[in-house]
Amino acid sequence: KKTKNVYLIGTGEICEIAILTSNLEDVKIDKIYDENFDKKHFYGISVENSFGSIVSRKKSFYILCESFDPNGSYKKLSFLKDNILTPEFMMINRK
């Protein structure tokens, strides 16, 4: 079984649901990235306040949880390509 690193993009309700689900499924979330969050932790998970430190890695994937401007966040992170998962209901424009 290959280990993957899981990162969340954005804090808020969608992020909370992802954290709760990860606890039920025994999945470790490595870090949360949110440029507008001013605290160092969100539900016990370390928060990075800059997208600048995000690096695309083969064994990592990112889940977009940003609900304020998901398309804007996706555009900033488009270099992640296939490594970023977006909930269908967000209707992200991938072009």
C-alpha positions as CSV (number, residue, x, y, z in Angstrom):
1,K,0.0,0.0,0.0
2,K,1.5,3.3,-1.1
3,T,1.4,6.2,1.4
4,K,0.0,9.5,0.0
5,N,0.3,12.9,1.7
6,V,-3.1,14.6,2.0
7,Y,-3.4,18.4,2.1
8,L,-6.5,20.6,2.4
9,I,-6.9,23.9,0.7
10,G,-9.1,26.3,2.7
11,T,-10.7,26.3,6.1
12,G,-14.4,26.3,6.8
13,E,-17.3,23.9,6.7
14,I,-16.0,21.8,3.8
15,C,-12.7,21.5,5.5
16,E,-14.4,20.4,8.8
17,I,-16.3,17.7,6.9
18,A,-13.0,16.5,5.3
19,I,-11.3,16.4,8.8
20,L,-14.2,14.4,10.3
21,T,-14.3,12.0,7.4
22,S,-10.5,11.5,7.6
23,N,-10.9,10.6,11.3
24,L,-13.5,8.0,10.4
25,E,-11.4,6.5,7.6
26,D,-8.1,6.7,9.4
27,V,-6.5,9.1,6.9
28,K,-3.9,11.5,8.1
29,I,-4.2,15.1,6.8
30,D,-0.7,16.5,6.7
31,K,-1.5,20.2,6.5
32,I,-4.1,22.8,5.6
33,Y,-3.3,25.8,3.3
34,D,-5.3,28.9,3.7
35,E,-4.1,32.4,2.8
36,N,-6.9,34.1,4.8
37,F,-6.7,32.1,8.1
38,D,-4.8,33.8,10.8
39,K,-4.2,30.9,13.2
40,K,-1.6,28.3,13.2
41,H,-3.9,25.3,13.7
42,F,-7.4,24.3,12.6
43,Y,-8.9,21.4,14.6
44,G,-5.4,20.3,15.5
45,I,-4.0,20.4,12.0
46,S,-1.1,22.8,11.1
47,V,-2.1,25.7,8.8
48,E,0.2,27.3,6.3
49,N,-0.8,30.8,5.4
50,S,0.9,30.9,2.0
51,F,0.2,28.9,-1.2
52,G,3.9,29.7,-2.1
53,S,5.2,26.7,-0.2
54,I,2.9,24.2,-2.0
55,V,4.9,21.8,-4.2
56,S,3.4,19.2,-6.6
57,R,4.6,15.7,-5.6
58,K,3.7,12.3,-7.1
59,K,2.6,10.9,-3.7
60,S,0.6,13.9,-2.6
61,F,-2.8,15.2,-3.3
62,Y,-4.7,18.3,-2.4
63,I,-8.4,18.6,-1.7
64,L,-10.0,22.0,-2.5
65,C,-12.1,23.0,0.5
66,E,-12.2,26.8,-0.2
67,S,-15.9,27.9,-0.3
68,F,-15.4,31.7,-0.6
69,D,-13.6,31.8,-4.0
70,P,-12.9,28.2,-5.1
71,N,-12.3,29.1,-8.7
72,G,-9.7,31.8,-7.7
73,S,-7.9,29.3,-5.4
74,Y,-8.0,26.7,-8.1
75,K,-6.4,29.1,-10.6
76,K,-3.6,29.9,-8.2
77,L,-3.0,26.1,-7.8
78,S,-3.6,25.0,-11.3
79,F,0.1,23.8,-11.5
80,L,-1.0,20.9,-9.3
81,K,-3.2,19.6,-12.2
82,D,-4.2,16.0,-11.5
83,N,-3.1,16.2,-7.9
84,I,-5.9,18.5,-6.8
85,L,-9.3,17.1,-6.1
86,T,-12.3,19.4,-6.3
87,P,-15.8,18.6,-5.2
88,E,-18.2,18.5,-8.1
89,F,-20.7,20.8,-6.5
90,M,-18.1,23.6,-6.6
91,M,-18.3,23.6,-10.4
92,I,-14.7,24.5,-10.8
93,N,-13.6,25.8,-14.2
94,R,-10.6,23.6,-15.1
95,K,-9.8,25.5,-18.3
